[in-house]
């Protein structure tokens, strides 16, 4: 008989789901983004009990960061479709944020 999952088990499952979303985001970006800039997924964080995932990206050159984030925001629906097709996760709301080390300025970046 399987016991009811405890908080530690739920955290582990949430962490695994977050890793999957980050990995799928990296594949999606590599496949779909143009060659004007290099967009790299740095990490992902889950919020609101797995209902919301923040995907932190680095953009090079930094001057292209604003355009890259705008592109990712426009592609959010396509990424959700990609996740639906390539994973068996309950789909969270996804947001992309800039994380260029010292350049990070929150949503939208600098």
PLY file of the C-alpha trace (Angstrom):
ply
format ascii 1.0
element vertex 110
property float x
property float y
property float z
element edge 109
property int vertex1
property int vertex2
end_header
0.00 0.00 0.00
1.36 3.43 -0.96
1.43 6.04 1.79
0.14 9.55 1.16
3.03 11.64 -0.20
4.49 13.99 2.38
5.85 17.51 1.93
9.34 16.23 1.11
7.99 13.97 -1.66
5.93 16.82 -3.12
9.00 19.11 -3.10
11.04 16.43 -4.86
8.32 16.00 -7.51
8.04 19.77 -7.94
11.82 20.05 -8.29
11.87 17.32 -10.91
9.02 18.96 -12.83
10.88 22.29 -12.73
14.02 20.61 -14.10
11.97 19.08 -16.92
10.44 22.47 -17.80
13.91 24.09 -17.84
15.32 21.34 -20.06
12.34 21.53 -22.44
12.66 25.34 -22.55
16.33 25.04 -23.51
15.47 22.62 -26.33
12.58 24.77 -27.54
14.70 27.94 -27.57
17.58 26.20 -29.36
15.16 24.94 -32.01
13.01 28.06 -32.46
15.15 31.13 -31.71
17.04 32.86 -34.47
20.77 33.42 -34.60
20.73 37.14 -33.69
21.60 36.30 -30.10
22.53 33.36 -27.91
19.75 32.61 -25.40
20.73 30.19 -22.63
18.41 28.80 -19.95
20.17 29.33 -16.61
17.61 27.90 -14.20
13.91 27.64 -13.44
11.96 28.28 -10.25
8.50 27.11 -9.32
6.01 29.44 -7.67
2.42 29.08 -6.44
2.67 25.34 -5.75
3.78 24.52 -9.29
1.20 26.69 -11.01
3.83 29.20 -12.20
7.36 28.61 -13.45
9.94 31.35 -13.90
12.58 30.49 -16.49
15.73 32.56 -16.15
17.73 33.09 -19.32
21.02 34.69 -20.23
21.29 36.59 -23.51
24.45 37.38 -25.45
25.13 39.96 -26.67
23.51 41.87 -23.82
22.28 44.54 -26.25
19.89 41.95 -27.70
18.38 41.02 -24.31
15.25 43.17 -24.61
14.45 41.81 -28.09
15.13 38.24 -26.96
12.79 38.56 -23.97
10.09 40.09 -26.16
10.49 37.15 -28.55
10.20 34.63 -25.69
7.06 36.34 -24.39
5.50 36.14 -27.86
6.42 32.45 -28.02
4.91 31.54 -24.63
1.86 29.90 -26.23
4.01 27.93 -28.65
6.21 26.81 -25.75
3.12 25.66 -23.82
2.06 23.63 -26.85
5.58 22.17 -27.06
5.46 21.24 -23.36
2.07 19.64 -23.79
3.39 17.56 -26.68
6.77 16.61 -25.16
6.03 16.08 -21.46
3.39 14.60 -19.23
3.22 17.53 -16.83
0.32 19.60 -15.67
1.03 22.77 -17.58
2.13 25.72 -15.47
2.08 29.37 -16.46
5.56 30.17 -17.73
7.40 33.49 -17.65
10.87 34.22 -18.98
13.19 36.53 -17.04
16.66 37.85 -17.77
19.55 36.64 -15.63
22.73 38.03 -17.16
24.69 38.05 -13.91
25.23 41.67 -12.89
23.01 42.82 -15.79
19.86 41.34 -14.22
17.24 43.93 -13.43
14.17 41.78 -12.83
11.47 41.26 -15.46
12.58 42.78 -18.72
16.17 43.19 -17.54
18.42 46.10 -18.53
0 1
1 2
2 3
3 4
4 5
5 6
6 7
7 8
8 9
9 10
10 11
11 12
12 13
13 14
14 15
15 16
16 17
17 18
18 19
19 20
20 21
21 22
22 23
23 24
24 25
25 26
26 27
27 28
28 29
29 30
30 31
31 32
32 33
33 34
34 35
35 36
36 37
37 38
38 39
39 40
40 41
41 42
42 43
43 44
44 45
45 46
46 47
47 48
48 49
49 50
50 51
51 52
52 53
53 54
54 55
55 56
56 57
57 58
58 59
59 60
60 61
61 62
62 63
63 64
64 65
65 66
66 67
67 68
68 69
69 70
70 71
71 72
72 73
73 74
74 75
75 76
76 77
77 78
78 79
79 80
80 81
81 82
82 83
83 84
84 85
85 86
86 87
87 88
88 89
89 90
90 91
91 92
92 93
93 94
94 95
95 96
96 97
97 98
98 99
99 100
100 101
101 102
102 103
103 104
104 105
105 106
106 107
107 108
108 109
